Amino acid sequence: MRLIVNADDFGLCPGVNHGIIMAHENGIVTSTTMMMNGYAIDEAVELATHYPKLGVGIHLVLTSGKPILTNHKTLTNEKGIFKSQHDLLNHFDLDSEEVYRELKAQIEKFIGLNLVPDHLDSHHHVQSFGDLGEVFLELSKEYRLPIRNKFKEPFSYGLIKFFDDFYADNVSVEYFTKSENKFFQYESVEIMTHPAIVDDDLLKLTSYNQNRNKELNVLVNKEVKKWIDVNQIELINYKQLK
């Protein structure tokens, strides 16, 4: 089995940035996705250049912080920041053309920093909201980039199997070591993670905070790394899928 362990939210804050690097250097994280509107995006860009084995994609954002472009009519609230995940789930009213322009701007910002993305995914899985899946697939084709298999109706072929349940109460060493049958029925798997060192910025920016340090501890755990070795799991990033 080939396994991608992706750490979301690179660039959100310093604690997330350094937690991801620790989970890559000392653990099983092979891949990350960068939030181009993140509070600590400049630091994330600098770190990305120093860790060439860490695959870096783009974490496309529509539900957190400020957009890259201005004068949106449907994407932002009265304060000029993105509508929340809760708002969109209760009342989805985003214009697909506005979404396309904003997400394209995020991709172009990444490329403009002399970084080469290896895949796309989305913050809060917004690619599964409303009709946005079509926009994400259009951008995936336009930039010839693979995209996380998290749509309203996930593909049964063409994309690797995606697991988003290493989260909250499911964060444990046993998630990996007791899940052989769950993962091994697939040739290639991606597992979503959110490792971080909890800092003041993280506490202010997201309600999912303390568990991120727990995730970090699991991802560098010796038993998890032993499970990888014993089962001859090939740790890869999206570049190596090509």
C-alpha positions as a LaTeX table, in Angstrom:
\begin{tabular}{lrrr}
\hline
Residue & $x$ (\AA) & $y$ (\AA) & $z$ (\AA) \\
\hline
Met1 & 0.00 & 0.00 & 0.00 \\
Arg2 & 1.07 & 3.55 & $-0.76$ \\
Leu3 & 0.17 & 6.13 & 1.87 \\
Ile4 & 0.01 & 9.91 & 1.77 \\
Val5 & $-0.25$ & 11.52 & 5.21 \\
Asn6 & $-1.27$ & 15.11 & 4.52 \\
Ala7 & $-1.15$ & 17.89 & 7.12 \\
Asp8 & $-3.74$ & 20.57 & 6.41 \\
Asp9 & $-3.57$ & 24.31 & 7.22 \\
Phe10 & 0.12 & 25.06 & 6.53 \\
Gly11 & 0.41 & 28.83 & 6.99 \\
Leu12 & $-2.47$ & 29.19 & 9.45 \\
Cys13 & $-0.17$ & 30.23 & 12.34 \\
Pro14 & 3.38 & 29.55 & 13.59 \\
Gly15 & 2.26 & 26.69 & 15.83 \\
Val16 & 0.72 & 24.88 & 12.88 \\
Asn17 & 3.74 & 25.52 & 10.67 \\
His18 & 6.23 & 24.11 & 13.14 \\
Gly19 & 3.98 & 21.22 & 14.15 \\
Ile20 & 3.75 & 20.16 & 10.51 \\
Ile21 & 7.51 & 20.33 & 10.07 \\
Met22 & 8.06 & 18.27 & 13.23 \\
Ala23 & 5.56 & 15.67 & 12.04 \\
His24 & 7.40 & 15.52 & 8.71 \\
Glu25 & 10.96 & 15.43 & 10.06 \\
Asn26 & 10.32 & 13.08 & 12.96 \\
Gly27 & 7.15 & 11.28 & 11.94 \\
Ile28 & 5.07 & 10.05 & 9.03 \\
Val29 & 3.72 & 13.26 & 7.45 \\
Thr30 & 4.72 & 13.33 & 3.78 \\
Ser31 & 2.55 & 16.11 & 2.43 \\
Thr32 & 0.94 & 19.40 & 3.37 \\
Thr33 & $-1.42$ & 21.98 & 1.89 \\
Met34 & $-0.90$ & 25.71 & 2.25 \\
Met35 & $-3.52$ & 28.32 & 3.10 \\
Met36 & $-2.65$ & 31.30 & 0.92 \\
Asn37 & $-4.54$ & 33.69 & 3.20 \\
Gly38 & $-3.06$ & 32.24 & 6.39 \\
Tyr39 & $-1.80$ & 34.42 & 9.23 \\
Ala40 & 1.70 & 32.87 & 8.98 \\
Ile41 & 1.85 & 32.25 & 5.22 \\
Asp42 & 5.24 & 33.96 & 4.77 \\
Glu43 & 6.85 & 31.63 & 7.30 \\
Ala44 & 5.21 & 28.61 & 5.67 \\
Val45 & 6.61 & 29.59 & 2.27 \\
Glu46 & 10.09 & 29.92 & 3.77 \\
Leu47 & 9.84 & 26.55 & 5.50 \\
Ala48 & 8.61 & 24.86 & 2.34 \\
Thr49 & 11.83 & 25.78 & 0.55 \\
His50 & 13.93 & 24.06 & 3.24 \\
Tyr51 & 12.13 & 20.70 & 3.19 \\
Pro52 & 12.13 & 19.46 & $-0.41$ \\
Lys53 & 10.86 & 15.98 & 0.52 \\
Leu54 & 7.67 & 17.47 & 1.91 \\
Gly55 & 5.06 & 17.61 & $-0.84$ \\
Val56 & 3.24 & 20.94 & $-0.83$ \\
Gly57 & $-0.17$ & 21.59 & $-2.33$ \\
Ile58 & $-2.78$ & 24.32 & $-1.96$ \\
His59 & $-5.47$ & 24.33 & 0.71 \\
Leu60 & $-8.13$ & 26.33 & $-1.11$ \\
Val61 & $-10.09$ & 28.50 & 1.31 \\
Leu62 & $-13.63$ & 29.88 & 1.24 \\
Thr63 & $-14.61$ & 29.73 & 4.93 \\
Ser64 & $-11.77$ & 31.30 & 6.95 \\
Gly65 & $-10.07$ & 34.70 & 6.98 \\
Lys66 & $-9.95$ & 37.25 & 4.20 \\
Pro67 & $-10.05$ & 36.47 & 0.48 \\
Ile68 & $-7.19$ & 37.24 & $-1.88$ \\
Leu69 & $-9.45$ & 39.30 & $-4.15$ \\
Thr70 & $-11.73$ & 42.15 & $-3.06$ \\
Asn71 & $-15.24$ & 43.31 & $-3.91$ \\
His72 & $-16.84$ & 39.88 & $-3.70$ \\
Lys73 & $-20.64$ & 39.98 & $-3.58$ \\
Thr74 & $-21.46$ & 36.47 & $-2.34$ \\
Leu75 & $-18.28$ & 35.11 & $-0.71$ \\
Thr76 & $-17.88$ & 37.50 & 2.25 \\
Asn77 & $-19.87$ & 38.94 & 5.13 \\
Glu78 & $-20.31$ & 42.58 & 6.09 \\
Lys79 & $-16.79$ & 42.62 & 7.61 \\
Gly80 & $-15.17$ & 41.57 & 4.34 \\
Ile81 & $-14.15$ & 38.13 & 5.58 \\
Phe82 & $-15.27$ & 34.77 & 4.25 \\
Lys83 & $-18.59$ & 33.46 & 5.45 \\
Ser84 & $-18.26$ & 30.69 & 8.01 \\
Gln85 & $-18.66$ & 27.00 & 7.37 \\
His86 & $-21.76$ & 27.11 & 9.55 \\
Asp87 & $-23.27$ & 29.93 & 7.47 \\
Leu88 & $-22.71$ & 28.09 & 4.20 \\
Leu89 & $-24.10$ & 24.83 & 5.49 \\
Asn90 & $-27.25$ & 26.64 & 6.60 \\
His91 & $-27.60$ & 28.85 & 3.54 \\
Phe92 & $-25.44$ & 28.15 & 0.52 \\
Asp93 & $-25.51$ & 31.17 & $-1.79$ \\
Leu94 & $-22.04$ & 31.40 & $-3.35$ \\
Asp95 & $-21.72$ & 32.44 & $-6.97$ \\
Ser96 & $-19.65$ & 29.86 & $-8.82$ \\
Glu97 & $-17.95$ & 32.47 & $-11.01$ \\
Glu98 & $-16.83$ & 34.41 & $-7.94$ \\
Val99 & $-15.60$ & 31.18 & $-6.39$ \\
Tyr100 & $-13.64$ & 30.31 & $-9.52$ \\
Arg101 & $-11.93$ & 33.73 & $-9.62$ \\
Glu102 & $-11.03$ & 33.67 & $-5.92$ \\
Leu103 & $-9.65$ & 30.13 & $-5.96$ \\
Lys104 & $-7.71$ & 30.82 & $-9.14$ \\
Ala105 & $-6.19$ & 33.86 & $-7.41$ \\
Gln106 & $-5.10$ & 31.66 & $-4.51$ \\
Ile107 & $-3.45$ & 29.20 & $-6.90$ \\
Glu108 & $-1.74$ & 32.00 & $-8.82$ \\
Lys109 & $-0.44$ & 33.53 & $-5.59$ \\
Phe110 & 1.16 & 30.18 & $-4.70$ \\
Ile111 & 2.75 & 29.85 & $-8.14$ \\
Gly112 & 3.89 & 33.47 & $-8.03$ \\
Leu113 & 6.02 & 32.65 & $-4.97$ \\
Asn114 & 8.10 & 30.27 & $-7.12$ \\
Leu115 & 6.47 & 27.25 & $-5.54$ \\
Val116 & 5.25 & 24.28 & $-7.56$ \\
Pro117 & 2.00 & 22.79 & $-6.20$ \\
Asp118 & 1.58 & 19.02 & $-6.31$ \\
His119 & $-2.17$ & 18.84 & $-5.54$ \\
Leu120 & $-5.28$ & 20.69 & $-4.41$ \\
Asp121 & $-7.67$ & 20.24 & $-1.52$ \\
Ser122 & $-10.06$ & 22.50 & 0.38 \\
His123 & $-10.49$ & 23.95 & 3.86 \\
His124 & $-13.56$ & 22.48 & 5.59 \\
His125 & $-14.10$ & 20.31 & 2.49 \\
Val126 & $-15.92$ & 23.14 & 0.71 \\
Gln127 & $-15.49$ & 21.28 & $-2.59$ \\
Ser128 & $-18.42$ & 19.15 & $-1.38$ \\
Phe129 & $-20.69$ & 22.17 & $-0.78$ \\
Gly130 & $-23.49$ & 22.98 & $-3.20$ \\
Asp131 & $-22.29$ & 22.84 & $-6.81$ \\
Leu132 & $-18.68$ & 23.78 & $-6.01$ \\
Gly133 & $-17.34$ & 20.37 & $-6.98$ \\
Glu134 & $-17.54$ & 21.41 & $-10.63$ \\
Val135 & $-15.44$ & 24.53 & $-9.96$ \\
Phe136 & $-12.78$ & 22.52 & $-8.16$ \\
Leu137 & $-12.63$ & 19.92 & $-10.91$ \\
Glu138 & $-12.32$ & 22.68 & $-13.51$ \\
Leu139 & $-9.32$ & 24.14 & $-11.68$ \\
Ser140 & $-7.83$ & 20.68 & $-11.22$ \\
Lys141 & $-7.98$ & 20.13 & $-14.97$ \\
Glu142 & $-6.81$ & 23.65 & $-15.82$ \\
Tyr143 & $-3.67$ & 23.35 & $-13.70$ \\
Arg144 & $-3.25$ & 19.61 & $-14.25$ \\
Leu145 & $-3.18$ & 18.93 & $-10.54$ \\
Pro146 & $-4.66$ & 15.97 & $-8.67$ \\
Ile147 & $-7.32$ & 16.84 & $-6.12$ \\
Arg148 & $-8.36$ & 15.27 & $-2.83$ \\
Asn149 & $-11.17$ & 12.76 & $-3.26$ \\
Lys150 & $-13.70$ & 14.59 & $-1.09$ \\
Phe151 & $-16.70$ & 15.55 & $-3.19$ \\
Lys152 & $-20.43$ & 15.35 & $-2.59$ \\
Glu153 & $-20.26$ & 12.00 & $-4.33$ \\
Pro154 & $-16.65$ & 10.75 & $-4.06$ \\
Phe155 & $-15.19$ & 9.08 & $-7.12$ \\
Ser156 & $-14.91$ & 5.31 & $-7.05$ \\
Tyr157 & $-12.02$ & 5.44 & $-9.49$ \\
Gly158 & $-9.34$ & 7.80 & $-10.73$ \\
Leu159 & $-8.50$ & 9.27 & $-7.34$ \\
Ile160 & $-6.97$ & 7.66 & $-4.28$ \\
Lys161 & $-9.07$ & 6.62 & $-1.29$ \\
Phe162 & $-9.37$ & 9.47 & 1.23 \\
Phe163 & $-9.83$ & 9.17 & 5.01 \\
Asp164 & $-10.80$ & 12.20 & 7.09 \\
Asp165 & $-11.53$ & 10.42 & 10.38 \\
Phe166 & $-8.13$ & 10.89 & 12.09 \\
Tyr167 & $-9.76$ & 13.73 & 13.98 \\
Ala168 & $-11.00$ & 14.67 & 17.46 \\
Asp169 & $-11.89$ & 11.54 & 19.46 \\
Asn170 & $-10.38$ & 9.24 & 16.82 \\
Val171 & $-6.86$ & 10.59 & 17.29 \\
Ser172 & $-4.83$ & 7.73 & 18.73 \\
Val173 & $-1.94$ & 5.39 & 17.96 \\
Glu174 & $-4.50$ & 2.62 & 17.53 \\
Tyr175 & $-6.12$ & 4.49 & 14.64 \\
Phe176 & $-3.15$ & 3.28 & 12.62 \\
Thr177 & $-2.02$ & 0.10 & 14.31 \\
Lys178 & $-5.50$ & $-1.46$ & 14.58 \\
Ser179 & $-6.77$ & $-0.42$ & 11.15 \\
Glu180 & $-4.98$ & $-2.80$ & 8.79 \\
Asn181 & $-8.10$ & $-4.07$ & 7.03 \\
Lys182 & $-9.51$ & $-0.57$ & 6.71 \\
Phe183 & $-6.54$ & 0.74 & 4.73 \\
Phe184 & $-5.06$ & $-2.31$ & 3.06 \\
Gln185 & $-7.96$ & $-2.97$ & 0.73 \\
Tyr186 & $-6.78$ & 0.04 & $-1.29$ \\
Glu187 & $-3.65$ & 0.49 & $-3.38$ \\
Ser188 & $-3.22$ & 4.17 & $-2.47$ \\
Val189 & $-4.61$ & 6.05 & 0.52 \\
Glu190 & $-4.57$ & 9.63 & 1.78 \\
Ile191 & $-5.12$ & 10.38 & 5.47 \\
Met192 & $-5.93$ & 13.94 & 6.53 \\
Thr193 & $-4.18$ & 15.25 & 9.65 \\
His194 & $-3.83$ & 18.55 & 11.54 \\
Pro195 & $-0.65$ & 18.46 & 13.66 \\
Ala196 & 0.39 & 21.59 & 15.52 \\
Ile197 & 2.13 & 23.03 & 18.53 \\
Val198 & $-0.66$ & 24.84 & 20.34 \\
Asp199 & 0.10 & 28.56 & 20.58 \\
Asp200 & $-1.97$ & 31.67 & 21.38 \\
Asp201 & $-2.64$ & 32.32 & 17.70 \\
Leu202 & $-4.05$ & 28.85 & 17.17 \\
Leu203 & $-6.37$ & 29.23 & 20.17 \\
Lys204 & $-7.72$ & 32.46 & 18.65 \\
Leu205 & $-8.06$ & 31.20 & 15.09 \\
Thr206 & $-9.82$ & 27.85 & 15.45 \\
Ser207 & $-11.86$ & 25.82 & 17.90 \\
Tyr208 & $-9.98$ & 22.69 & 16.80 \\
Asn209 & $-6.78$ & 23.37 & 18.72 \\
Gln210 & $-5.76$ & 21.14 & 21.66 \\
Asn211 & $-6.29$ & 17.96 & 19.64 \\
Arg212 & $-3.72$ & 19.16 & 17.13 \\
Asn213 & $-0.94$ & 18.63 & 19.65 \\
Lys214 & $-2.34$ & 15.16 & 20.33 \\
Glu215 & $-2.23$ & 14.50 & 16.57 \\
Leu216 & 1.40 & 15.60 & 16.47 \\
Asn217 & 2.32 & 13.19 & 19.26 \\
Val218 & 0.64 & 10.27 & 17.45 \\
Leu219 & 2.24 & 11.09 & 14.09 \\
Val220 & 5.76 & 10.93 & 15.57 \\
Asn221 & 5.01 & 7.93 & 17.78 \\
Lys222 & 7.46 & 5.00 & 17.55 \\
Glu223 & 4.67 & 2.41 & 17.39 \\
Val224 & 3.09 & 4.16 & 14.41 \\
Lys225 & 6.43 & 4.30 & 12.60 \\
Lys226 & 6.97 & 0.61 & 13.43 \\
Trp227 & 3.53 & $-0.18$ & 11.96 \\
Ile228 & 4.61 & 1.54 & 8.74 \\
Asp229 & 7.82 & $-0.50$ & 8.58 \\
Val230 & 6.38 & $-3.89$ & 9.55 \\
Asn231 & 3.60 & $-3.62$ & 6.96 \\
Gln232 & 6.01 & $-2.35$ & 4.29 \\
Ile233 & 3.84 & 0.71 & 3.66 \\
Glu234 & 5.32 & 3.10 & 1.13 \\
Leu235 & 5.06 & 6.67 & 2.39 \\
Ile236 & 4.67 & 9.01 & $-0.58$ \\
Asn237 & 3.39 & 12.45 & $-1.54$ \\
Tyr238 & 1.27 & 13.48 & $-4.51$ \\
Lys239 & 4.30 & 14.07 & $-6.72$ \\
Gln240 & 5.10 & 10.38 & $-6.48$ \\
Leu241 & 1.65 & 9.38 & $-7.69$ \\
Lys242 & 2.48 & 10.66 & $-11.17$ \\
\hline
\end{tabular}
